[in-house]
Amino acid sequence: MTRLRTPGTARSPLSYRTAAIWDPGRFQDGRRSRGYFEGWYLKCVGAGGAHPIAVIPGVSLDRAGEDSHAFVQLIRTGGRTAYWEYPTDEFRFSADGFEVEVGPNRFSDSVMTLDLDGDAGRVRGSVGFETWSPWPVRPLSPGIMGWYRFVPFMETYHGVLSMDHGLAGSLTVDGEAHDFDGGRGYIEKDWGRSFPSAWIWAQTNHFGPGGTALPGTSVSVSVARIPWLGGSFVGYIVGLLHDGELHAFTTYNGAKVRSFSLRDGRAALFLARRDVELEVAIEGAHPGKLRSPVLGAMDGVVWESLEARVDVSLRRSGRTLFEGTGHHAGVELMDDRGDLAAGLGR
């Protein structure tokens, strides 16, 4: 493991940062002088849909260097959240791929090991990850952002590391045992300066009967207002993995938003690309309060739920390819002013 340098010192070599473009899981090592954050999101749901939980390790480097720290953040059902803070020199990363440490807590492409203790609560245990289902990385499209990944100085960058994978292991959270053997997981990450001014996000890989998993089926939805050349636009990245095929509907691959609505805690999105159409409806969120980055500092607020539902319908030339309701969905609906609908002309 390589120790993170403190703000104001040299970054990783150019060769490392270049390689990281095609490996979104690894630490991207952004510009601390502008304010910088980087965080991974590891969602785990036990067999049969038991005890959904999301763990968010990361590092926050504010521009003044007065409140820089590493952290582990956690959310459970019922809107229960917790936040553990560590000095920045207790954040460490590997030069070879996704492997980071925050204090005694370790995260990699094969396992998450937690040893959290403090006023926020106590969490112990380990959860192993089976083979990942990543968003494809290609020479001119290194992950979910497509060619936008090459654009410098964007407010936020995004990566989906695994749409769906099996789990094995257990955690004890404040004395309560959580068994994840036979469960399913999802992993993504964000890095940059700040979260967008408005966005919606949803993810679920539990489309089976009664809220159980349907292995190999997962949906990820992101719609956000993105600063661009002194103005802004609404970008979207939506992917449905089913039967080994990823159906992607994005700003950069020619997909169009035919309709969009967000009101009263519900969102609906209809996208089309060539002869393929995707309808998504999100509702039932019961959010908890998470901290989020503003110019690197964790001063913002995100309201996220792990108990929402996502209805999905995928059609090609009018023929239904997949239709189902995803449960235990992670959902964030962050657009109080209606900026997304305005930006999409809806």
C-alpha positions as CSV (number, residue, x, y, z in Angstrom):
1,M,0.0,0.0,0.0
2,T,1.1,3.6,-0.7
3,R,0.5,6.3,1.9
4,L,-1.6,9.2,0.7
5,R,0.5,12.4,0.5
6,T,-0.8,15.3,2.5
7,P,-2.4,18.3,0.7
8,G,0.0,20.6,-1.0
9,T,2.6,18.0,-1.8
10,A,3.3,16.3,-5.2
11,R,0.7,13.9,-6.6
12,S,1.2,10.5,-7.9
13,P,3.4,10.2,-11.0
14,L,1.8,11.0,-14.4
15,S,2.2,7.3,-15.4
16,Y,0.0,6.3,-12.5
17,R,-2.7,8.9,-13.2
18,T,-2.7,7.9,-16.9
19,A,-3.2,4.2,-16.0
20,A,-5.9,5.2,-13.5
21,I,-8.1,6.6,-16.4
22,W,-8.6,3.0,-17.6
23,D,-9.0,1.6,-14.1
24,P,-11.8,3.7,-12.4
25,G,-11.7,1.6,-9.3
26,R,-8.3,2.7,-8.2
27,F,-7.5,5.9,-6.4
28,Q,-7.5,8.7,-9.0
29,D,-5.5,11.2,-6.9
30,G,-7.0,14.5,-8.0
31,R,-5.8,18.1,-7.4
32,R,-5.9,19.0,-3.8
33,S,-5.5,22.8,-4.4
34,R,-9.0,22.9,-6.0
35,G,-10.6,20.9,-3.2
36,Y,-10.9,17.2,-3.8
37,F,-12.9,14.2,-2.7
38,E,-12.9,10.6,-3.6
39,G,-15.3,7.9,-2.3
40,W,-16.4,4.4,-3.1
41,Y,-19.9,3.1,-2.5
42,L,-20.2,-0.6,-1.6
43,K,-23.8,-1.8,-1.3
44,C,-24.5,-5.3,0.2
45,V,-27.9,-7.0,0.6
46,G,-28.2,-10.4,2.3
47,A,-29.9,-13.5,0.9
48,G,-33.6,-13.0,0.4
49,G,-33.2,-9.3,0.6
50,A,-32.1,-9.2,4.2
51,H,-30.5,-6.2,5.9
52,P,-29.5,-3.9,3.1
53,I,-26.4,-1.8,3.9
54,A,-24.1,0.6,2.1
55,V,-20.6,1.4,3.2
56,I,-18.8,4.5,1.8
57,P,-15.0,4.8,2.4
58,G,-13.3,7.9,1.1
59,V,-11.1,10.9,1.6
60,S,-12.0,14.6,1.8
61,L,-9.4,17.3,1.1
62,D,-10.7,20.8,1.5
63,R,-9.0,23.7,-0.2
64,A,-7.7,25.4,3.0
65,G,-6.5,22.1,4.5
66,E,-8.3,22.8,7.7
67,D,-10.8,20.0,7.7
68,S,-9.2,17.4,5.5
69,H,-9.8,13.8,6.7
70,A,-10.5,10.3,5.6
71,F,-13.8,8.7,6.5
72,V,-16.1,5.7,6.4
73,Q,-19.8,6.4,6.1
74,L,-22.6,3.9,6.5
75,I,-26.4,3.8,5.7
76,R,-28.9,1.2,6.7
77,T,-32.7,0.8,6.3
78,G,-34.9,3.2,8.3
79,G,-32.6,6.1,7.3
80,R,-30.0,5.1,9.9
81,T,-26.6,6.6,9.1
82,A,-23.2,6.9,10.7
83,Y,-19.9,8.6,10.0
84,W,-16.4,7.8,11.3
85,E,-13.6,10.2,10.7
86,Y,-9.8,9.5,10.4
87,P,-6.7,11.6,9.8
88,T,-5.7,11.8,6.2
89,D,-2.5,9.9,6.8
90,E,-4.6,6.9,7.7
91,F,-5.9,6.7,4.1
92,R,-3.7,4.4,2.0
93,F,-4.0,3.1,-1.5
94,S,-2.5,0.6,-3.8
95,A,-0.7,1.5,-7.0
96,D,-2.0,-1.6,-8.7
97,G,-5.8,-1.4,-8.6
98,F,-8.7,-1.0,-6.2
99,E,-7.3,-1.5,-2.8
100,V,-7.7,1.2,-0.1
101,E,-7.4,1.4,3.6
102,V,-9.1,3.9,6.0
103,G,-7.6,3.3,9.4
104,P,-8.0,-0.4,10.2
105,N,-10.7,-0.8,7.5
106,R,-9.8,-2.4,4.2
107,F,-11.6,-2.4,0.8
108,S,-10.6,-4.2,-2.4
109,D,-12.1,-6.0,-5.4
110,S,-12.3,-9.2,-3.4
111,V,-13.2,-8.2,0.2
112,M,-14.4,-5.5,2.6
113,T,-13.1,-5.8,6.2
114,L,-14.5,-3.4,8.8
115,D,-13.3,-2.5,12.2
116,L,-15.2,0.7,13.0
117,D,-15.6,2.0,16.6
118,G,-16.5,5.4,18.1
119,D,-19.4,7.6,18.9
120,A,-21.0,6.7,15.6
121,G,-21.2,3.1,16.6
122,R,-19.4,-0.2,16.2
123,V,-19.1,-2.4,13.1
124,R,-17.0,-5.5,12.8
125,G,-16.7,-8.2,10.2
126,S,-15.8,-9.1,6.6
127,V,-17.7,-9.5,3.4
128,G,-16.1,-11.2,0.4
129,F,-17.0,-10.4,-3.2
130,E,-17.4,-12.9,-6.0
131,T,-16.7,-12.1,-9.7
132,W,-17.7,-8.5,-10.6
133,S,-19.9,-7.4,-13.5
134,P,-18.2,-4.1,-14.4
135,W,-19.3,-1.4,-16.7
136,P,-17.1,-2.0,-19.8
137,V,-13.8,-0.1,-20.1
138,R,-12.8,0.5,-23.7
139,P,-9.9,2.5,-25.2
140,L,-12.1,5.5,-26.2
141,S,-14.7,5.0,-23.4
142,P,-13.0,4.1,-20.1
143,G,-16.1,3.3,-18.1
144,I,-19.5,4.6,-17.5
145,M,-18.7,8.3,-18.4
146,G,-17.6,7.4,-21.9
147,W,-15.4,10.1,-23.6
148,Y,-16.4,12.6,-20.9
149,R,-13.8,10.9,-18.7
150,F,-11.1,12.6,-20.7
151,V,-12.5,16.1,-20.1
152,P,-10.4,17.9,-17.4
153,F,-11.7,19.8,-14.4
154,M,-15.2,18.4,-14.4
155,E,-17.0,18.9,-11.1
156,T,-17.6,15.2,-10.5
157,Y,-16.4,12.0,-12.2
158,H,-18.3,8.7,-11.8
159,G,-17.5,5.0,-12.1
160,V,-19.5,1.8,-11.8
161,L,-17.2,-1.0,-10.8
162,S,-19.7,-3.8,-10.5
163,M,-23.3,-3.9,-11.5
164,D,-23.9,-7.2,-9.7
165,H,-21.9,-9.8,-7.8
166,G,-22.3,-12.5,-5.1
167,L,-21.4,-12.0,-1.5
168,A,-20.1,-14.2,1.4
169,G,-19.4,-13.2,5.0
170,S,-21.0,-11.3,7.8
171,L,-21.0,-8.0,9.7
172,T,-21.9,-7.2,13.3
173,V,-23.5,-3.7,13.4
174,D,-24.0,-2.3,16.9
175,G,-24.4,-5.8,18.3
176,E,-26.7,-7.0,15.5
177,A,-25.5,-9.8,13.3
178,H,-25.9,-9.4,9.5
179,D,-25.3,-12.5,7.4
180,F,-24.4,-11.9,3.7
181,D,-23.8,-15.4,2.6
182,G,-25.7,-15.9,-0.7
183,G,-26.4,-12.1,-1.0
184,R,-25.8,-9.7,-3.8
185,G,-23.7,-6.6,-4.1
186,Y,-23.1,-3.5,-6.1
187,I,-20.0,-1.1,-6.2
188,E,-19.5,2.4,-7.7
189,K,-17.5,5.5,-6.9
190,D,-17.3,9.3,-7.4
191,W,-14.4,11.7,-7.3
192,G,-13.8,15.4,-8.1
193,R,-14.6,18.7,-6.3
194,S,-18.4,18.7,-5.5
195,F,-21.5,16.8,-6.2
196,P,-23.8,18.3,-8.8
197,S,-26.4,21.0,-7.9
198,A,-29.2,18.6,-8.8
199,W,-29.4,14.9,-9.6
200,I,-31.3,11.7,-9.2
201,W,-29.7,8.3,-8.7
202,A,-31.1,4.9,-8.2
203,Q,-29.7,1.3,-8.2
204,T,-31.1,-2.1,-7.5
205,N,-30.2,-5.7,-8.4
206,H,-33.1,-7.4,-6.6
207,F,-35.7,-8.2,-9.3
208,G,-36.6,-11.6,-8.1
209,P,-39.9,-12.7,-6.5
210,G,-40.6,-11.1,-3.1
211,G,-37.7,-8.8,-3.3
212,T,-35.1,-11.5,-3.8
213,A,-32.1,-11.1,-6.2
214,L,-32.2,-12.1,-9.8
215,P,-28.5,-12.7,-10.3
216,G,-27.1,-11.0,-13.4
217,T,-29.9,-8.4,-13.5
218,S,-29.2,-4.9,-12.2
219,V,-30.1,-1.3,-13.1
220,S,-28.2,1.9,-12.4
221,V,-29.7,5.3,-13.0
222,S,-27.9,8.7,-12.9
223,V,-29.3,12.0,-14.1
224,A,-27.5,15.2,-13.1
225,R,-27.0,18.9,-14.0
226,I,-23.4,19.2,-15.1
227,P,-21.4,22.5,-15.3
228,W,-20.0,23.0,-18.8
229,L,-18.1,25.8,-20.5
230,G,-19.6,28.5,-18.3
231,G,-23.1,27.0,-18.5
232,S,-24.6,23.6,-17.7
233,F,-26.5,20.7,-19.3
234,V,-28.4,17.7,-17.9
235,G,-26.5,14.5,-18.5
236,Y,-27.7,11.0,-18.0
237,I,-26.1,7.6,-17.6
238,V,-28.6,4.7,-17.3
239,G,-27.7,1.0,-17.6
240,L,-29.7,-2.2,-17.4
241,L,-27.7,-5.4,-17.1
242,H,-29.8,-8.5,-18.1
243,D,-28.9,-11.9,-19.4
244,G,-25.3,-11.0,-19.8
245,E,-26.0,-7.9,-21.9
246,L,-25.6,-4.3,-20.7
247,H,-28.2,-2.0,-22.3
248,A,-26.8,1.5,-22.0
249,F,-28.7,4.8,-22.4
250,T,-26.3,7.7,-22.1
251,T,-25.7,11.3,-23.1
252,Y,-22.7,10.3,-25.2
253,N,-24.1,7.2,-27.0
254,G,-27.1,8.8,-28.8
255,A,-29.8,7.9,-26.3
256,K,-32.6,10.4,-26.0
257,V,-34.9,11.3,-23.0
258,R,-38.4,11.1,-24.3
259,S,-40.0,12.0,-20.9
260,F,-38.9,12.9,-17.4
261,S,-40.8,13.8,-14.2
262,L,-39.9,14.2,-10.6
263,R,-42.4,15.1,-8.0
264,D,-43.7,14.0,-4.5
265,G,-40.9,11.6,-4.0
266,R,-41.4,9.8,-7.3
267,A,-39.4,9.9,-10.5
268,A,-40.1,8.6,-14.0
269,L,-37.8,8.4,-17.0
270,F,-38.4,7.2,-20.5
271,L,-35.3,6.8,-22.8
272,A,-34.8,5.5,-26.3
273,R,-31.8,4.5,-28.3
274,R,-32.3,3.3,-31.9
275,D,-35.1,0.6,-31.6
276,V,-34.6,0.0,-27.9
277,E,-36.7,1.8,-25.2
278,L,-36.3,1.8,-21.4
279,E,-38.9,3.0,-18.9
280,V,-37.9,3.5,-15.3
281,A,-40.2,4.5,-12.4
282,I,-38.8,5.2,-8.9
283,E,-40.8,5.5,-5.7
284,G,-41.1,4.5,-2.0
285,A,-37.9,6.2,-0.8
286,H,-37.4,6.6,3.0
287,P,-34.2,8.6,3.1
288,G,-31.5,9.0,5.7
289,K,-29.1,11.9,5.9
290,L,-25.5,11.4,4.5
291,R,-22.7,13.9,4.2
292,S,-21.5,14.9,0.7
293,P,-18.6,16.9,-0.8
294,V,-18.6,20.7,-1.5
295,L,-15.2,21.8,-2.9
296,G,-13.7,18.7,-1.4
297,A,-15.1,19.3,2.1
298,M,-17.8,17.0,3.4
299,D,-20.1,19.9,4.1
300,G,-23.1,19.0,1.9
301,V,-26.1,16.8,2.6
302,V,-27.5,13.9,0.6
303,W,-30.8,12.2,1.4
304,E,-30.6,8.5,0.4
305,S,-32.9,5.5,0.9
306,L,-32.1,1.8,0.7
307,E,-35.8,0.9,0.7
308,A,-37.2,2.2,-2.6
309,R,-38.6,0.4,-5.6
310,V,-37.6,0.7,-9.2
311,D,-40.0,-0.5,-12.0
312,V,-38.2,-1.3,-15.2
313,S,-39.5,-2.1,-18.7
314,L,-37.1,-2.8,-21.6
315,R,-38.4,-3.1,-25.1
316,R,-36.9,-3.6,-28.6
317,S,-39.1,-2.8,-31.6
318,G,-42.1,-3.0,-29.4
319,R,-41.2,-6.4,-28.0
320,T,-40.7,-6.7,-24.2
321,L,-37.2,-8.0,-23.4
322,F,-37.5,-7.5,-19.6
323,E,-40.0,-6.2,-17.1
324,G,-39.7,-6.2,-13.4
325,T,-39.7,-4.4,-10.1
326,G,-36.5,-4.0,-8.2
327,H,-36.6,-3.8,-4.4
328,H,-34.1,-2.7,-1.8
329,A,-33.1,0.1,-4.1
330,G,-30.6,2.8,-3.3
331,V,-32.2,6.1,-4.3
332,E,-31.3,9.8,-4.1
333,L,-33.8,12.4,-5.4
334,M,-31.9,15.7,-5.1
335,D,-33.7,18.4,-7.2
336,D,-35.8,20.8,-5.1
337,R,-35.9,23.5,-7.8
338,G,-36.8,21.3,-10.8
339,D,-33.5,22.0,-12.6
340,L,-33.4,18.5,-14.2
341,A,-36.8,18.8,-15.9
342,A,-36.0,22.4,-17.0
343,G,-32.7,21.3,-18.4
344,L,-34.4,18.4,-20.3
345,G,-37.1,20.7,-21.6
346,R,-39.9,18.9,-19.7
